[in-house]
Amino acid sequence: MSLHEDPEFTIQDAADLLPTGNAEAPAAEADPTAFDTEDAGGAVAVEAPAEEPPADEAPAVLDEDEFFEEEAERTRPRPESPYDRPGRWYVVHTQSGYEKKVRQNLEARIESMHLEEQVHEVVIPMEDVVEFRNGRKVTVSKKMFPGYLLVRCRLDDISWTAIRDTPGIVNFVGSGGKPSPLSRREIETFLQVPDEDAPEAPRRSRARFGYEVGETIRVKEGPFADFSGEIIEINEDQLKVKVLVNIFGRETPVELEFSQVAQL
């Protein structure tokens, strides 16, 4: 129906159909990068602060003395090992008791044959031995391997013949008659590498006490002087022995110092 067909429809009624200025403005578009701060129930969600990565631990600080000690230790040259010298080390069998004389013969032969560039060194391995003689502690230098010499050389037919034919030398030590060179460990054990920090350190040493468990000895000092008994224990650290002494028909263990006893 048109306006003209309805006589009662007025201009005022038409005005009421027009939109008014009270309409709500359209909602702004949501920012896709924004975080929701309200949950479905209307409660405001508090965002937890981001956890910061742990800070790196502070490096250990060395004082000046420690720094220079570590630097000196790192830069200190290592002592030369006999194994690293030119040539290889071999063992030769000699007449026992004539090691020094045989060494002199070999060194003279090397010089006369002009073999200094092939045969470099001849050594008698020695060690300091602590012995107890008549209850007294004595340090003596003895041959580590009686009847043997160590020779450092470049082994070929000429050097082998020169060494082998030296008076007093029996033969090279090796399997099947073939000379066998020594290993680094063997050389550094037989010929100790000197320590520059301890230049006065003694050479390789060991103790020879002259007593054995089960041996019968005589007590020469103390309240049990002139008694005899059997050794049942040897204390090498304290230089003492424990002896079964017959006292009034009963064997009693008595601890004595080495200086208080003597071999029968």
C-alpha positions, 0 to 999 in steps of 0.5 A: 500500500502507498502513502497516498492510499492510506489517508491516515499515514502522515508525514510524521509517521514517515519521519519515525521510520528514519534511523536515529543517531543513537545507533551503536558504532560497529565494534573495532576489529580485534588485533590478532597480536593482542593477548586475551586478558579475560576468560570465558567467565569474565575473570581477568587472567593475569599473564605470568612474566616471561622467565628470563634465561639464567645468567652465565656463571661467573668464571673462577678468578685466580689470584696472581700467584696461582696464575703464574704457577699454572703458567709456569707449569704449562710452559715448563719444558719436560725433562728429556727422556733417554728413549728420545735420543738418537738410535735404539737401546739394546741389551748385551750380555757380558761376563759377570763382574767385568761390566766396567772393563767390557764397557771400556773395551767397547768404548775404545773399539768404537773410537778406534773404528770411528763408529761414534755416529752409529754407537752413541752410548754404553751404560751400566744401569745402577741403583742405590740399595739400602742394606742393613749390616750388623744392625746398621743402615748402609746405602751402597750403589750396585749394578741393577743387572749384573752381567748386562750393559745397555747400548744405544746405537743405530744397529746395522751389520757394521755396528752389530759386528763391532759390538758383538766382537768386543772382548767380554761381550757374549751376545745381544739379548733378543729372541731367536738370536735377533737383537730386540730394542727396549721399549720406552717404559723399560728405558725410563724405568732402567734409566730414570728421567731426572726431575729438574725441580729436585736435582738432588733426588737420589737415584732408584733405591730399594732396601735389602734388610738381610732378614727373612721370615722364619730365620733364626736370629740372636738378640744382641741388645736390650733386656733379651740380649743373648736370647735367640728366636725366630722372625715371624714378622718384618716391619720395613717401614719402622725398621723392626722385626717381631721375634718369638723368644723362648722365655721361661719355656714359653715362646713370646713375641717380642718386637725389636729394632734391626739394630738390636738383632744379628744373624747367627 
